[in-house]
Amino acid sequence: INAEYMGRAFQASKNVDKGSSQLGPDYVTRSEFRLLLEYLKRYFELFVMFERLDEGDDHRINEQEFLHAGRKLEAWGLNVSDLPGEFKKVDRNGGGQILFQEFCDWALEKHLTECVSS
């Protein structure tokens, strides 16, 4: 299991409660725990979405994989009129590959959600 999404959820939830924590800033307090669970769920969903786009199983999405995923992206709520341009927006470091962190930041900004059928 990939721990990166868990780390992102932890970082997003810790220190939200600015009250005094006896344990310090590297711990989630009792009042932040519910938020941690919500973030774990959301980042796990993003991880599943990312893995569905990563056809090469190399933990990166190249431009070809991104363009090939147009229907999935549209189903998740993206306007797919300019996929090459959108790829450049997601690839914030300009490395030619979308990393999980870049994908999460972009997907959260675009409010993308995968519709799960039962």
Buried (B, 14 or more C-beta within 10 A) or exposed (E): EEEBBBEBBBEBBBBBBEEEBEEEEEEBBEEBEEBBEEBBEBBBBBBEBBBEBBEEEEEBBBBEBBBBBEEBBEBBEBEBEEBEEBBEEBBEEEEEBBBBEBBBBBBEEBEBBBEEEE
